[in-house]
Structures are given as C-alpha cells and as structure tokens.
Amino acid sequence: MAKTSPAVEIEVDNRVVRVSNPDRVYFPQIGATKLDVVQYYLAVGPGIVNALWERPCMLHRFPKGLDGPKVHQKRLPQGAPDWIETVRLYFPRWSRTADELCVTELGAVIWAVQMSTVEFHPWNSRRDDTEKPDEWRIDLDPGPACPLSTVRTVAAVAQEVLTELGAVGYPKTSGGSGIHIYVRIPAEHGFHDVRRAALAFAREVERRVPELVTTAWWRKDRDPAQLFVDYNQNTRDHTIAAAYSVRGVPQARVSAPLRWDEVPDAEPDDFTITTMPERFARLGDLHHDIDDHPFALTELLEWAQRDERDGAETPPED
C-alpha cells in the first residue's frame, strides 16, 4: 500500500486549513502536487477572491489528480467548517436545490483545494440576487481547426465593438485555446435578456469578420476552422472557469487575465501555476477595478430587438 504524506496546516489570514495528502501528484506531466495547487492559489489570493466574490461556485474536483475521475460538484462537499459560506440555488430541471460554495475569503478557496478542487466555475450573478447577472461573458471559442491567430484577430474585433459601445472589456485566457472577455453590467436584467444582448453582440462581431466567426447554434452547422462566439455562456447555470482558476489540463494552465496589448502575442502555455505567481506579484490583479466600469445593456438590447424584427433565428435556451 502506498504511503500517504503527513497533513500540513496552512495559515490563511485568520483561518487554519488542514491539507491532507499534500504530496499527492495532481499534474503528472509536470509533477505538480496538491500542495503546489494550494501554494499557487495563495500566491494569487486577491485575484481569485475578487473573481469569485459572493458568486455561487461549481467545483471541478480531481480526488486522485488528473489521472483519476473528474467530479463536477454543485453542492458543497461534506465536512465543511462552519465558517465556509454558501448560497442556496434552485434547479427547475431537477426540482432540487443545492447549497453552493460562496467565496468571501481566501480560506474558503484553500479549503476547496483541500477537498481536491482544481477548477472554480462561478455564476455570473451574486448571492444578493442570483437571478440577475452582473457580469456579461464573451467566450471566444475556437473550433477544432481554428488557429490561435483567428482567436487573436477576433478578440481585437470584439474590443473594437466594445469600445464603440463605450464598454470596458477585461480579457483573459480561457486556460484552453480560447479567450474570455468579461464586462461588468448593472444587475438589472434576467439571464434571458443578458443572453439576448450577448447574442446581438456576437452577431455584430460575425458581421464584421464573417469568414472567421460563426454564431450558428448547432455544432454541425459550424465550420471547424471558424470561431464560435458563445453567447450561451450567459444562460442560467452555465459557468466558465474564473479568472486565475487553474485548469485541469496536463500543463496546469491558468485562466490568466491579460492587458489588451498582450492579447496579440498571448500563448496559453505561458500561463501556468509555475509562471503565474511571479506575474501576479509583478502586475497584481488585472481585473481589480472591473466593478468600477459598469455598462448598461440598453443599446445591445435594442440591437437584439432589431435582429429579431428582421427575422433572425432565436436559438433555444438549454
């Protein structure tokens, strides 16, 4: 029987989190352990807490590391200390509720890592009103034959449209092959209208570079060499990896906030749990002031009405 390494106690602000099996290898390709994941999240603490602050959060857990099964967990894992905060959500499809993790301090992140969490996937709404998103998410999702150069070009077009609208976009790598752009919005609309606005934006990007971009709903209708602007990430209970979240890929990549001037040269493999601590220490949280730049969706909803009036297909919501 393999020996387990002794637990270590991690001090996080005014909390102490006991981390069991700290030497368990989570990322075999680079030899990174559970404790390495803990140390990474400690290094980017203000950034990950800002990204998750008071949002319902689904956890992607790897109890045996990447070589074992992946668990998508909505409900808070059992055994949580009494200081861990949650928010109760209702899921109509299953007629059930779930108490999801709701981060308000770094200790909660480290405890989740102790429970084998690698990825953090928050909602785009907060617990004060979980049905009213305050974050519009633009997911630039390349097809299987879509080159990174296309992702960069489309990101520039998206920035151009945002600038014309007067919106401030905050880009980040997805941790995979895409780019995410977040825009803070007032929590005034439900998920349906935020998705309508996101679709109207996606269609405008498609109009400007139709050879590169698709908004086709069905995967079979998309050219594998094109990029899908995935407006559906704004649907209720759809989540994507948070800024600073580690991704469950062999290189231990991170979903890394970028400056806009970095986007043209950004390489996904440049941002890992090994490289990000130094970058964070040097640059700080590049999304730190996102709350200072809210953008009203009024014009985008007018675009949506125009498109619907002109006969544009309304994709189903799932």
Phi, psi and omega in degrees: 000133181292140178284144175262143180284149181294147180295155175235153177256129182249123176273124180231105184053243181258019179245156170236122181248125178274122181252113179273156180047052184297336182267004177297129182281120178265326183237088185302327184298327181245000177075017182283137185256175175303318179294326176298321178294318176302311183297324177299309182294328174296321183292330181249025188314305181300327181289313182290324178294319177298320181291330185258353193310114175058027176255138169305140189223120172276143183251135171255109188252145178232081187303332180246017185084184184295339179282351180253189182289152175258134182244122173268112190242115174277310182289145176300132177302150179294154176090013181291139173295161187291348180271353176287129183262151182224171172222137182270130181238150177250134181244099186301326183301326181250000183052046181225162173247160175214138174267107182263153175305139177227102189282128172230002179201157184295328179304326180293324177295313182294323176297319179297323176294320174304327179272023172076018176286134172251314184250142176245123184238092183275157170291166175262022172228166182246168190291340177299326175204090186292347181268001181236096181300146173241013181219122174264128185246124178254113183252109177269100192250102183288143173291171185297338178248017183270123183283160178299330179299325178292319179302315181295318180296316181292325176301320179294321177294318178300318178298321178301314180294318178300317180297317178297327178283342185085021181260146177258116179260143181244103184277157172204155171291154178279342190092348172250236182252001184253186176227139173252146173231127180253141175229126177285137179228153174297143181280071186242345186238154174280175182300323183301312182287326177296320177294320177301316179296318180296322178293318178300318177297314181301320180294326178293318176298318179298320179298327184280328179224066185297336179285342184253335192239144172230149170241017181300130184292311186277133182302325181295339181268001182262141172285124182301340180271357180263169177255133177264122173276102193275086177295340184291348176293354177261008176284151179304134177069015169262131184227154172229163185301137181291158167305134180078358176292137169291150175250146181279062177236156189305328183279358185056047176293162180236146171282100196255122171302142181234155161281153181298327181286351176270340187303317183298340183240004186293131176245127183307322183287353178283347188239099183226175178294344178277321186268334188291325180303317178294319179298317180294319179298329183275319187254340186072194182277111181289349177255015189298332185251020183300326180293343182278358186229062178289147182234123178285140184274008188308309184293321179295323177291329173293320175299318180298317178299317178300313181297318180294321178295327180276004174095013178297139181294139175263109182294149178293153174258134180242000000 
